[in-house]
Amino acid sequence: MHTTFADANATFPEARYVVLGVPFDRTTSFRPGARFGPDSIRQHSWNFETYNFETGLDLADVPVHDLGNLEEFGSAADMVEGVREAVKPIWEEGKFPITLGGDHACAPPAVEAVPRDASLGVLYIDAHLDFRDEYLGDRRSHACSSRRMVERLGSKNVVVLGVRSMSRDEKEDNDRIGMPYFSADDIHREGIVAVARKALDRLTTEKVYISLDIDGVDPAYAPGTGTPEPFGLSPLDVKTIVDMASPRLAGMDIMEVSPPWDNGNTSALAARLAREAILRVELYRRSGASERR
């Protein structure tokens, strides 16, 4: 069993990209098991060639560091504090955090750890709006994650993509608060390039962060997740979003991979998308440096 992300050979000071696992799923409301996601994603990351022919880059030549997993927290409140403290120095050092969950409750503290003066917007890919103020008495439930990000960044700086489920209360609250979202039907009808461009244009921030709940992808492709919802995005749709965001992409999380419900496909997809983000951002960084010279 591999205990680190593939080709994460750099030390923390050397690294530009830093992987962190959060084995926490205590707010899961349907199918538990996302606490096993970080290690399963790491294991499947070793399946791929280090060389990527689309970018011409070799991941073995890119400075990536794996911090390992945080402890197995007993409560959501403890998890939130732990993730904030772990991700804060990654942001402060100007590195690219890649947080592997864990249920989607693990994502907001990674965003909340960003410096207050940072100009950051979030592309939030999810089957669900996740806009409840609290769920089952917990304001840190995975069902509240986009709402917590809106409270930190503002309603115009979080855009949700791939929605196909929300409660009446979420709909009414968001009609009042105004977080933009695009449904999976919007994407199927208009095409992913058109909708991703609209979403990125909505975010006027300097930098963009992607928060990916793997259930944003249709369960035909990604069955290993806690709350599967039909009629979702394709893996290529999500790859396109990552590619288009890469010039502004500053960090990413991948949440809700639940290996007990998987045949390995979901973990492999999550690993490949993490690698895609690293390679696309690195390609843009290198091409930008070349242009400046």
C-alpha positions, -999 to 999 in steps of 0.1 A, spaced: 0 0 0 15 33 -11 13 59 17 22 90 -4 8 105 -35 27 93 -66 59 112 -75 55 135 -45 93 135 -40 100 171 -29 105 184 6 80 209 19 103 239 14 111 227 -22 75 220 -32 51 242 -52 23 217 -47 14 201 -14 -10 172 -8 -28 167 25 -53 140 35 -82 145 59 -97 110 68 -129 124 82 -165 115 74 -184 120 106 -210 143 90 -218 119 62 -256 115 60 -261 85 38 -232 61 29 -201 64 52 -166 55 41 -150 88 28 -125 86 56 -108 60 35 -106 83 5 -72 100 9 -53 67 11 -72 51 -17 -66 82 -40 -29 80 -32 -29 42 -39 -45 47 -73 -22 77 -82 6 52 -88 -13 37 -117 -4 65 -141 26 73 -162 47 101 -148 49 116 -183 19 135 -196 18 138 -233 -8 165 -234 13 190 -215 47 175 -223 55 175 -186 68 147 -164 53 148 -129 85 134 -115 101 167 -125 74 188 -107 81 196 -70 52 180 -51 52 172 -14 28 149 5 22 160 41 3 128 49 -30 126 67 -42 146 96 -54 128 127 -88 111 128 -108 138 145 -136 130 168 -158 160 159 -164 184 130 -153 213 152 -120 197 159 -116 188 122 -122 224 111 -96 237 134 -71 210 124 -75 216 87 -72 254 91 -40 250 110 -25 225 85 -35 244 53 -26 279 66 12 275 61 7 261 26 -12 293 16 13 315 35 42 300 17 26 306 -17 22 269 -24 -7 251 -41 -27 230 -16 -45 198 -27 -67 186 1 -80 150 -2 -111 141 18 -130 130 36 -166 143 34 -172 178 20 -172 193 55 -134 191 52 -133 217 23 -145 250 39 -116 252 65 -91 248 37 -106 279 21 -109 297 55 -72 292 60 -64 316 31 -50 350 41 -77 376 47 -63 399 19 -63 371 -7 -85 376 -38 -99 341 -40 -131 327 -56 -143 292 -56 -156 269 -83 -176 244 -63 -184 213 -83 -212 193 -66 -244 174 -73 -259 192 -43 -262 229 -35 -248 223 1 -264 256 12 -282 246 44 -274 268 74 -273 236 95 -281 200 90 -289 175 118 -280 203 143 -245 208 128 -235 239 110 -203 221 99 -221 193 81 -211 185 46 -246 197 36 -236 233 47 -202 236 29 -209 261 2 -228 283 27 -197 284 50 -175 294 20 -200 321 11 -198 334 47 -160 336 43 -157 349 8 -190 365 -1 -219 353 -22 -205 364 -55 -172 347 -50 -185 311 -49 -201 295 -80 -215 260 -79 -214 238 -110 -233 205 -116 -262 210 -92 -291 185 -95 -305 184 -60 -314 210 -33 -340 214 -5 -368 240 -7 -351 259 22 -318 260 4 -335 273 -27 -353 300 -8 -323 310 12 -301 313 -19 -328 333 -38 -322 358 -10 -284 355 -6 -275 351 -43 -248 325 -47 -246 318 -84 -250 282 -96 -253 262 -128 -272 230 -129 -261 198 -146 -289 204 -171 -274 238 -179 -241 220 -187 -257 193 -207 -277 218 -227 -251 246 -233 -219 225 -232 -192 225 -205 -170 251 -222 -197 277 -224 -208 272 -188 -173 270 -174 -165 303 -191 -196 319 -176 -186 306 -141 -151 318 -144 -163 352 -157 -185 355 -126 -155 352 -104 -137 385 -107 -111 374 -81 -75 372 -90 -72 335 -80 -96 306 -82 -99 275 -60 -117 243 -71 -137 224 -45 -147 191 -61 -172 168 -45 -168 137 -66 -205 132 -66 -206 161 -91 -196 134 -115 -223 111 -126 -224 79 -105 -221 58 -137 -184 71 -137 -179 77 -100 -200 53 -80 -178 53 -49 -193 83 -30 -216 89 -1 -246 105 -18 -247 95 -54 -271 116 -76 -279 106 -112 -277 129 -143 -243 143 -135 -212 155 -152 -187 134 -171 -151 131 -161 -141 150 -192 -164 179 -181 -145 182 -148 -112 179 -166 -123 208 -189 -131 229 -159 -97 223 -144 -80 230 -177 -99 263 -182 -93 274 -146 -56 266 -146 -43 302 -154 -59 314 -121 -60 281 -102 -44 285 -67 -56 254 -49 -80 224 -50 -97 199 -28 -113 165 -38 -139 152 -14 -164 124 -9 -144 96 -25 -158 65 -6 -138 34 -14 -162 9 3 -188 17 -25 -162 17 -53 -146 -7 -77 -115 16 -79 -128 38 -107 -137 67 -84 -104 68 -66 -85 65 -100 -106 95 -113 -98 116 -83 -61 108 -85 -60 117 -122 -79 150 -116 -54 159 -89 -25 152 -113 -43 171 -141 -45 202 -118 -8 200 -109 3 196 -145 -20 222 -160 -10 248 -134 26 240 -138 24 242 -176 8 277 -173 35 287 -147 63 276 -170 49 291 -201 42 324 -183 78 324 -170 91 318 -205 70 347 -219 83 371 -192 119 362 -201 
